[in-house]
Amino acid sequence: MEKTKTNQKWQQAQLNDDFMNRLNNGLVSFFASSPDGYTELIGSGFIILADGRNALVMTAAHNFHFAETIQKPRKHHHLTTLPEFQTHRGNIFSVEREKLRAVYMSNSHVEACIIEGVSIVPELDIALCAIKFQEIYDGPGFSYNFGLDSRHPNVGDEVVALGFSRMRIETQYVSSDKMLRYFKMMQKIEMRKGTVTGVFQNGLRQIAWPCFETTIPIDAGMSGGPVLPFGMSNSKMNACGVISKDFSTKESFKTFLASGQSIMGMIWPSVVLPFRCVFNEGGSPTETNLFDLIKRGIIIDAGDAGQNITFRCNNNGVLTILKKNQNI
């Protein structure tokens, strides 16, 4: 992908088959089932730790809140209530795990992965989930993951957003007893490049978390996908943000000359996200966080958060960042 031309606000990449297959190995999408058994597609996520039949995925927290509304349509708040003032019941989140899956594609294999657990910090629109293959899956294991970059971009930097667009259910069948159901889904990987127009360490308007704004128009299915500094290496891609919200006009989707307006959550606050997972067959669930995995070198962070961030955990498990380097 070339540098953005002066009069263009964003660009759409043309992906060759090899690069698209590689991206497929690092991206997932999500679907949830409603009480009547029908399936709805949700959004994107990206693998940050791959370990054979298990993987750790980062995505947008609102994807799981949306899954909750699909599974439990009855709302406990008024329709006009802003998301940050809504009550989300449950420990971390309360969707039904057996009715929520992550779709992983590798070559000719497609798998509806089991979601082992989800971790969400209400102050961030970032979530982690541990996924694993079903026992009957006999395709290739998880082998590729994105790295992280806890440094924030600067105004004027060019960034790339990745995710699935044109997500739709083409055909779907549910038997009367709900014991038999199938569906055919369609989705396409999108890679779009644009420019950072604002950096907001304390949030922006109703958005309470550290974020940055770009000129990239974002389709709904791309939400939760990674944002990377432009010029990333062919051997490793490190995410500096997570696709969160889009306020683009319809015109911006039709021409590269019209600027989009999208909000990306910054990566660095997510290092405090706690989660439980098993990455060794036969092992016991272990509670940890990204900060610990980065310090141990298990997860790559180009921004070196393990050296530049310190935090405190109180008796209730609430994590507070005490210090961060200005470069983060």
Buried (B, 14 or more C-beta within 10 A) or exposed (E): BEEBEEEBBBBEBEBEEEBEBBBBBBBBBBBBBBEEBBBBBBBBBBBBBBBBBBBBBBBBBBBBBBBBBBBBEEEEEEEEEEEEEEEBEEEBBEBEEEBBBBBBBBEEEEBBBBBBBBBBBEBBBBBBBBBBBEEEBEEEEBEBBBBBBBBBBEEEBBBBBBBBBEBEBEEBEBEEEEEEEEBEBEBEBBBBBBBBBEBBBEEBEEBBBBBBBBBBBBBBBBBBBBBBBBEBEEEEBBBBBBBBBBEBEEEBBEEBEBBBBBBBBBBBBBBBBBBEBBBEEEEEEEEBBBBBBBBEEBBBBBBBBBEBBEBEEEEEEEBEBEEBBEEB
